[in-house]
């Protein structure tokens, strides 16, 4: 069976190369300044703090398509959907910025970030991060946090996490099995997401998160990801010790995403 992650990472390498090429021609670009330690003024909500809620925290995702299911939802106005999520009580937003495989764009992140009143809700840049330039780009466009996927990065996770923290960006480190969890812990991750989806096959097993949570130290914030289509399942994750759940497909397909979020928090 073909590894479904490989073509995504190859595309990311091409995108990173193009971004560096662009920055060589625009040496005063804000991204270039961030890479060299000049931090932009950022009065953004804190992602880590947002997940430390007294109830189940909801990371609500803006997602148009996936490699396994194709187009999921036509989202013409990501700002409108973000407003619905916030009205429903979402603690944080996740915005997919990958264009080739997920139908997103970095401009979606910028538009939503600029539309949130007083920057009151943090935004996670959801993408396949392989290089510091993507983290700097996330900072410039208004993200409070980025996703680092251990199955894509392996031992590179630590260096990228440290760079993100050096520019005041929180990191959700994603794992799928015990070997990846060890890498995440060794990297110094303080927020760990257990993805129920195997990124090599894109198959989902919602028991995966339950099986791994006991191996994560209590002080680390824990997030369950993928396959959460029922508010009752979200509640089970909370009762098992998860601080937050990340929900994408169920929300973008819902006729009433505000009510879905409320149901997840109070099921």
Buried (B, 14 or more C-beta within 10 A) or exposed (E): EEEBBEEBBEBBEEBBEEBBEEBEEEEEBBBBBBBEEEEBEBEBBBBBBBBEBEEBBBBBBBBBBBBEEEEBBEBEEBBEBBBBBBEBBBBBBBBBBBBEBBBBBBEBBBBBBEBBEEBEBBBBBBBBBBBBBBBBBBBBBBBBBBBBBBBBBEEBBBEBBEBBBEBEBBBBBBBBBEEBBEBBBEBEBBBBBBBBBBBBEBEBBBEBBBEBBEEBEEEBBBBBBBBBBBBEBBBBBBEEEBBBBBBBBBBBEBEEBBEBBBBBBEB
